[in-house]
């Protein structure tokens, strides 16, 4: 469904998720988190979301440069993983999730929720 980055060719493919209904059946535009979610974010989480809302895979190196202005090392990777862990909890409340390719990067995705009709029968 979504394209993973092609590491051999050095090309990152854009991912446009299908439009889905958000909470209360209202349409949800790709790449736009509700204002209520944005208000909950710390300044660092907000900078991470700014990159992830481009609906493309964002490498760990890009995040390190954008968030901390430095080169990626083990300490920076650990700090990023902690911020992403806290950010995941917040965006999941609004039916989004953050995908991960280990040792590469992250992407913001809409959560795939089970069909209510299928679970009711």
C-alpha positions in Angstrom: 0.0 0.0 0.0 2.7 2.5 0.9 6.1 2.7 -0.7 9.2 2.1 1.4 12.3 4.1 0.6 14.6 2.5 -2.0 18.0 2.6 -0.2 19.9 1.1 -3.2 19.0 3.9 -5.5 19.0 6.7 -2.9 15.5 7.6 -3.9 12.7 8.3 -1.4 9.2 7.9 -2.7 6.4 10.1 -1.5 3.4 8.4 0.1 -0.1 9.8 -0.2 -2.5 8.0 2.0 -6.0 7.5 0.9 -8.5 10.0 2.3 -10.3 8.5 5.3 -12.9 9.6 7.7 -11.5 10.8 11.0 -13.2 10.9 14.3 -17.0 11.5 14.1 -17.0 10.6 10.4 -15.6 13.9 9.3 -13.2 13.7 6.3 -9.5 13.9 7.2 -7.1 15.7 4.9 -3.8 13.9 4.3 -0.9 15.6 6.1 -3.1 17.7 8.5 -3.2 16.9 12.1 -6.1 18.4 14.1 -5.3 21.6 15.9 -6.1 19.9 19.2 -3.3 17.4 18.6 -0.8 20.2 17.6 -1.5 22.1 20.8 -0.5 19.1 22.9 3.0 18.8 21.3 6.2 20.0 22.9 8.4 22.3 20.7 10.6 19.3 19.8 7.6 17.1 18.9 6.2 20.0 16.8 9.5 20.2 14.8 9.3 16.4 14.2 5.7 16.6 13.1 6.5 19.5 10.7 8.9 17.1 8.8 6.6 14.1 9.0 3.5 16.0 7.7 5.2 16.0 4.3 4.0 12.4 3.9 7.4 11.2 2.9 9.9 8.9 4.6 12.2 11.1 6.8 15.6 9.7 7.5 17.1 9.7 11.0 19.9 11.9 9.6 17.3 14.5 8.4 15.6 14.5 11.7 18.9 14.9 13.6 19.8 17.9 11.4 16.4 19.5 11.6 15.7 18.9 15.3 19.2 19.2 16.9 21.3 20.8 14.1 23.9 18.0 14.4 25.1 14.8 12.9 23.4 11.6 13.9 25.1 9.4 16.5 23.9 6.9 19.1 22.9 9.5 21.7 21.0 11.5 19.2 19.3 8.4 17.8 18.2 7.5 21.3 16.8 11.0 22.0 14.9 10.9 18.7 13.4 7.5 19.5 12.2 8.8 22.9 10.6 11.8 21.3 9.0 9.7 18.6 7.7 7.2 21.3 5.9 10.1 23.1 4.7 11.6 19.8 3.2 8.2 18.8 1.0 8.2 21.9 -0.3 11.7 21.1 -1.0 11.2 17.3 -2.7 7.8 17.9 -5.5 9.6 19.8 -6.3 11.3 16.5 -6.1 8.1 14.3 -2.6 8.6 13.0 0.5 6.6 13.6 4.2 6.9 12.9 5.8 4.1 10.8 9.4 3.1 11.2 12.1 1.4 9.1 14.8 0.4 11.6 18.0 2.4 11.2 16.5 4.4 8.4 13.6 6.7 9.3 10.0 7.5 10.0 6.7 8.4 8.3 3.4 9.7 9.5 0.5 7.5 8.4 -3.3 7.3 9.0 -4.2 4.4 11.3 -6.0 1.6 9.6 -9.0 1.0 11.8 -11.1 -2.2 11.7 -14.4 -2.0 9.9 -17.2 -1.6 12.4 -19.6 -3.7 10.4 -17.1 -6.6 10.3 -16.5 -6.5 14.0 -20.3 -6.2 14.9 -21.3 -9.5 13.1 
